[in-house]
Amino acid sequence: MTVNVQDAIVLLGDSITEISFAGNGLGARLADVYNRKFDVVNRGFSGYNTDWIIPIFEQIFPTQHQQQHAPKVRLLTIWFGANDAALPHSKQHVPLDQFQANLRHIIHAVRSPESPYYSPDTRIILITPPPVDPARWAAWLEEAAPETKGDPPDRSFEQAQRYAEGVRDVATQEGVAVADAWTRIWEAAGRDESRLGEYLSDGLHLNTRGYAVVYDALIETIAAKYPEYHYDRLQTVFVSFDVIVQNPEKYRELTKKRSAFGN
């Protein structure tokens, strides 16, 4: 734990978010480009759907009172749907209308002045769930958990597509930005289901190439919708060492915290 000196980007999601700091995933890439400007905070929860994340959100997102003593959340990405879109027999399944209502609940919690979690400086970006390769996912499950052999499939390509469309609809209706992971990966795969394995590690989760596609989509969304929060528009909170070596006798003054926004 360190003293609160930098604002934050919070990544809220399921396992696709949780493991995104491994290798060269989305979280790792964001932490790199925002290094010393914004802290990138991983709040991914493997296996979670939007029903289960709401009580978690209410514990991890600061209330208005707590915000006085916590890093200011500048960007909040909300990336769910991979588990909500499980087929109805799965315990992870959340009906599409309820999934959309849950997304709206989180958005309103952050944006409504009447909410205890109201945070007017927070910009929200929804991310659509990626396409799935059900056959590859079923094969991976059978190998990882042999007791599931013979179980009915718990994912479908069409179901994931519907939930991605549902995310886009919520973004439009609520006036928030969306990074369309589903469409970008589908396009990268040439609209060919047999090529989804180039972007998915196991049929459900992303590999490095998949995360690269989503990273590009997210950064483009930030540049278009919230350009003031793009890493190229920010300065480091503490000056570079070369500024200090030019005037080493003033290091105490030069090393004082400054705004990432240059004012």
C-alpha positions, 0 to 999 in steps of 0.5 A, spaced: 500 500 500 502 506 498 499 513 499 494 516 494 498 520 489 495 517 482 488 517 479 486 510 477 483 506 471 479 500 474 477 494 470 471 491 472 470 484 469 470 476 470 476 472 468 477 475 462 479 481 466 482 478 472 487 474 467 489 480 463 495 482 467 498 476 465 503 476 459 501 481 454 494 482 456 489 488 456 491 490 463 498 489 462 498 493 456 494 499 460 499 499 466 505 500 461 502 506 457 499 509 463 505 508 468 506 514 473 500 517 470 494 513 472 494 507 476 491 501 473 487 497 478 484 490 476 478 488 479 476 482 475 473 476 478 473 469 475 467 466 474 462 471 476 456 474 472 453 481 473 448 478 478 454 476 483 458 482 481 453 488 484 454 486 491 462 486 490 462 493 486 458 496 492 464 494 496 470 495 492 467 502 489 468 508 493 462 511 496 462 519 496 464 519 503 470 514 501 472 518 495 475 524 499 480 519 501 481 514 495 484 515 488 479 518 483 477 513 478 477 516 472 476 511 467 471 505 469 471 499 464 465 494 465 467 487 461 461 482 462 457 477 458 462 471 457 459 468 463 452 471 463 451 468 456 452 461 458 446 457 456 440 457 461 442 450 464 448 453 467 448 456 474 452 462 471 447 464 466 443 471 467 437 472 462 439 477 457 434 483 460 437 482 467 444 482 464 442 489 461 439 491 467 445 489 471 449 493 467 444 499 467 445 498 475 452 499 475 452 505 470 447 509 474 450 507 481 456 511 478 452 517 474 446 518 478 447 524 483 442 520 488 447 514 488 452 513 494 457 511 489 456 518 485 463 519 481 462 525 476 469 525 474 469 517 472 468 516 465 465 509 463 466 504 457 463 498 456 466 492 453 462 487 449 464 479 450 468 476 445 466 471 440 466 464 443 468 457 439 464 452 443 467 446 440 474 448 442 471 450 449 468 444 450 474 440 448 478 444 453 473 443 459 473 435 458 481 435 458 481 440 464 475 437 468 474 430 465 468 429 469 464 434 465 465 429 459 458 428 456 455 434 459 451 439 454 454 445 451 454 451 456 456 456 451 454 458 444 456 462 438 450 465 437 448 466 444 455 470 445 453 475 439 446 476 442 449 479 449 454 483 445 449 486 441 445 487 448 451 491 451 451 495 445 444 497 446 445 499 453 451 503 451 447 507 446 441 508 451 445 510 457 450 514 453 456 511 455 462 509 450 463 502 448 469 498 446 466 492 441 471 486 442 466 482 439 466 485 432 473 487 432 475 480 434 470 477 429 472 482 423 480 480 425 478 472 424 475 474 417 468 472 420 470 465 420 468 461 426 474 456 424 479 462 425 477 464 432 482 460 435 487 465 433 484 470 438 482 465 443 486 461 448 481 455 450 475 457 446 472 462 451 478 466 454 483 471 450 490 469 448 495 475 447 493 476 440 486 477 442 487 482 448 491 486 443 485 487 438 481 489 444 487 493 447 487 497 440 479 498 440 479 500 447 485 505 446 481 508 440 475 509 444 478 513 449 481 517 444 474 518 441 470 519 447 474 521 453 481 524 449 483 528 456 484 521 459 488 518 453 495 517 456 498 521 450 495 527 453 497 526 460 504 527 464 507 523 469 505 525 476 512 526 478 517 529 473 522 525 469 529 524 473 532 528 467 529 534 470 532 533 476 539 532 474 539 539 470 537 542 477 539 537 482 539 543 488 532 544 487 530 536 487 525 537 493 521 542 490 522 539 483 519 532 486 513 534 489 507 531 486 503 534 480 497 533 476 497 528 471 493 533 467 498 538 466 495 544 471 
